[in-house]
Amino acid sequence: MKDSTKGTINEYRAINEFLKQGCIVCKNVEQHGPLDITIIWPTGHIELLDIKTKSIRKRDGHPIHRSLTDIQKKLGVVFYYKDNNKEGHYHPPTGKGK
């Protein structure tokens, strides 16, 4: 399976995860925009997320973490890592639905 296909699948898995928690989820329509989804929690808290597929280095088995771009930092975007088997996680870690 292509990496881009895995990324799309995991983006929709993340969307479903947030919908199940009662969030409003808005999807970005730009293919190469600074974020993938906007989450509005039932509390009214808003998060801008860039969904990443969890990747592991072959040489040492450690997770690969990406760096935010300047525009992502300015906007307050957070990475949300998702894989096939587990609930996603924030990086850096944050609380849910502040």
N, C-alpha and C positions, 0 to 999 in steps of 0.2 A: 504494500500500500504506500502511496506517495506521502511524504511528510505533510504537504499542504492538505491532503485529505484527512490525515490524522488530526491536524490542527482544527479543521472545520468540525469534525465529529466532536472533539473535546470542547470546542466553543459552545456547541449546542448542548452538550452534557452539563456544562457550567450554567447555561441559561436555565435548563430544567431544574438544576439544583436550587437556584435562587427562586424560581417560581414556586417550587414546593415549600419554600420558607415564607411565602406570602409577599414576596417582593414584586415591584413593578420592574420590568426589564425592558430597556430600550436598546436596540441594536444599531450600531453605526453602519452607514451604507457605503462609506469610502473603503476601498480595498486596502489602502495603505495609510489609513488615518492613525492618529496617535492613541486611539483607544478602540476597544471592540464593543463593549457594552457599558451602559449606565444602569446602575442599580439604585432603586429608591426603596428603602426599607420601610416596613410598616410604621416605624418611629419617625419617618420623614428624613432620616439621614440619607445622603446621596453619596455614592461611590462611583468613580470612573475606573474601569478595569480594562487591562490589556490581558487577555487570556493566553496563557502559554501551555503547551503540552510538556509535561514533565519529561525531562531527558536525563539519562545517566551516562557519565563518561565510561567508555569501555576500558580505559587503562587503569582506573582506580575505583570504579563503582560509585563515585560521588555524584550528587546531582549537579546539573549545569544551571546556573542562574544568569539571567541576562541583566543588562544595565538599562535604566530609563534614559530616553533621549532628553535633550534640553526642554523641548516643548511638553513632553510628558511630565517632567518635574514641575514646570511652571503651572500646568493644569491640575496637578495633584493626582495623577494617574498612579494606580498601584497594580503590580503584577498579581495575577491569580493563576496558580499552576494547577492543572488538571491532568489526570491520567485515567486509564481504563477502569481501574479497580476501586479507587478510594474517593472519598470526598475531597474536593480541592482544598488548596491552602494558599494563604496570602504570603507574599514575599516583598518586603519584610513583613513578618507576622503582625497582624492587627486584630482588634476585636471585631466581632460581627455586629452589624446593625446598631452602631453607636447611638 
